[in-house]
Amino acid sequence: MNVPQTSLEYSHFPVMLNEVIKICSPEKGGNFVDCTFGGGGYSEELLKFPNTKVTALDRDNSAESRAKRISEKYLNRFSFYNEKFSNLDKILEGKDKADTIIFDLGTSLFQLMDLERGFSFNSKNRLDMNMGLSSISAEEILNNFGEKSLKMIIKILGEEKESAKIVKNILKVRKIERISKVTQLVEIIKKSKKKNFSKKTNVCTKTFQALRIFVNKEMTELVEGIIKATKFLKKDGKIIVVSFHSLEDRIVKSYFKNYSENNILPSRYLPEIKDKKIIFFKGKNNKLIRPSDTEIKKNPPSRSAKLRFAIRNKEDFIEPKNFKKKFVKYLNLEKLNA
Ligand SMILES: C[S@@+](CC[C@H](N)C(=O)[O-])C[C@H]1O[C@@H](n2cnc3c(N)ncnc32)[C@H](O)[C@@H]1O
C-alpha cells in the first residue's frame, strides 16, 4: 500500500454507525455477523458492549491485519474470515443463529486510497479493481472482451448513457496499445463524454463503477448474500444493508418488500415476485434511512448511502427461487467471459 496506514485510520468514518448500532441494540448482547468488516468500525463498536459476539468477513485479505488487532483486544468474542459473503453458509453452518447480520456494501476507504489497486481515478497504477478473491481484473476486461459485452457492462452496471462512444474509443486505443493504466482509461472516458465536466460527479464515475461491479461480481454477491443471511437469522433477528448505488438499493428494496408480511402492492417498477407463499420478514419494510446532514458534512462520501433493514418473522427457510429470476439480467451479465 502506498498510503501511510495512520492517515487512513484518522479519516475512516463508518457510515451511519449510530443508526446501525441503534437497530442492532447490542446492549441486550447477542450474536452479530459483520459481512463487510472493512476498517472494522461496526464490529468494534458492537464489541464495546460486554455480551456481544461478532463474526466478521471480508473478501480483502488486507483487512486481516486490522481484524487481528480487534481479536487480540476482544479474546473469544471476535472471529474473522477472509471470505466472500456469498459463502456465508460455509462460515455460519453449525453455529448459533444470528441476532443481526450487517452488510455495508462497496469499497472501503482503505481500498480507494491504496492507489496501487486502481479503484480511484487519481491512481496512476494498474487497472486492477479486485476487492479480493476475484478471478479477473479491469485490465483483462478492457483488453479481452468484445464490443457488445463491454457496452452491456458499462451501460447496465454503470448506467452510463454514453457507453457506445466510450467502448468505440476503448477499441480504438487497444488496437494501438494495451490499456493497462488508470490514466489511459480516464483519458478515453474524458475524450468520449459529451459533457466533460460536472460539478456533482466525476465523468469517470459510471464506467469505473461498472468495471468494479463486474470484476467483483457485486450483483451476484448481494443477491446470494442476503438470501443466505436470511437463512441464518433467529426469529426477530435483523438484516441490515447499507448500499451506495441504485442497482444495489433496487435489489435490497425488492427483497425486503416482496418477502414481507404486509407487502403492499409494489409500483410497476417493482413487480411482485411470484414466490407468494414465502414470507421472511415482519411488517412492511419500505422505510429508507439516510445519513444526517451532520454526517454528510463530516464525511461527504456518505451522502449516497441508503440503509434498509428487515426483521425475521420465524426461523423456517425456503429458497426464494423467483427472487434470483427477477434479477437474472444482472446475474447473467456477470457471468460473461471474453
Ligand atoms: C464500505 S466497506 C465496510 C466498512 C466497514 N463497515 C467499517 O465500518 O469499516 C466494505 C468492505 O466490504 C468488503 N466487501 C465487499 N464485498 C464483499 C463481499 N462480497 N464479501 C465480503 N466482503 C466484501 C470490501 O472488501 C470492503 O472492505
The ligand as an SDF file (V2000), in Angstrom:
LIG
                    3D

 27 29  0  0  0  0  0  0  0  0999 V2000
  -17.6970    0.0340    2.8480 C   0  0  0  0  0  0  0  0  0  0  0  0
  -16.5300   -1.0960    3.4390 S   0  0  0  0  0  0  0  0  0  0  0  0
  -17.0950   -1.5470    5.0220 C   0  0  0  0  0  0  0  0  0  0  0  0
  -16.6750   -0.6060    6.1080 C   0  0  0  0  0  0  0  0  0  0  0  0
  -16.9960   -1.1190    7.4830 C   0  0  0  0  0  0  0  0  0  0  0  0
  -18.4220   -1.1570    7.7470 N   0  0  0  0  0  0  0  0  0  0  0  0
  -16.3340   -0.2950    8.5550 C   0  0  0  0  0  0  0  0  0  0  0  0
  -17.0080    0.1460    9.4870 O   0  0  0  0  0  0  0  0  0  0  0  0
  -15.1300   -0.0890    8.4760 O   0  0  0  0  0  0  0  0  0  0  0  0
  -16.8980   -2.5350    2.5030 C   0  0  0  0  0  0  0  0  0  0  0  0
  -15.9750   -3.7160    2.7390 C   0  0  0  0  0  0  0  0  0  0  0  0
  -16.6790   -4.8740    2.3180 O   0  0  0  0  0  0  0  0  0  0  0  0
  -15.8310   -5.7370    1.6260 C   0  0  0  0  0  0  0  0  0  0  0  0
  -16.6650   -6.4830    0.6940 N   0  0  0  0  0  0  0  0  0  0  0  0
  -17.3260   -6.0150   -0.3900 C   0  0  0  0  0  0  0  0  0  0  0  0
  -17.9840   -7.0070   -0.9950 N   0  0  0  0  0  0  0  0  0  0  0  0
  -17.7790   -8.1240   -0.2670 C   0  0  0  0  0  0  0  0  0  0  0  0
  -18.2100   -9.4840   -0.3830 C   0  0  0  0  0  0  0  0  0  0  0  0
  -18.9790   -9.8780   -1.3960 N   0  0  0  0  0  0  0  0  0  0  0  0
  -17.8150  -10.3640    0.5530 N   0  0  0  0  0  0  0  0  0  0  0  0
  -17.0210   -9.9740    1.5910 C   0  0  0  0  0  0  0  0  0  0  0  0
  -16.5580   -8.7170    1.7360 N   0  0  0  0  0  0  0  0  0  0  0  0
  -16.9370   -7.8050    0.8290 C   0  0  0  0  0  0  0  0  0  0  0  0
  -14.8310   -4.8370    0.9500 C   0  0  0  0  0  0  0  0  0  0  0  0
  -13.6340   -5.5570    0.6970 O   0  0  0  0  0  0  0  0  0  0  0  0
  -14.6650   -3.7090    1.9630 C   0  0  0  0  0  0  0  0  0  0  0  0
  -13.5840   -3.9480    2.7980 O   0  0  0  0  0  0  0  0  0  0  0  0
  1  2  1  0
  2  3  1  0
  2 10  1  0
  3  4  1  0
  4  5  1  0
  5  6  1  0
  5  7  1  0
  7  8  2  0
  7  9  1  0
 10 11  1  0
 11 12  1  0
 11 26  1  0
 12 13  1  0
 13 14  1  0
 13 24  1  0
 14 15  1  0
 14 23  1  0
 15 16  2  0
 16 17  1  0
 17 18  1  0
 17 23  2  0
 18 19  1  0
 18 20  2  0
 20 21  1  0
 21 22  2  0
 22 23  1  0
 24 25  1  0
 24 26  1  0
 26 27  1  0
M  CHG  2   2   1   9  -1
M  END
$$$$
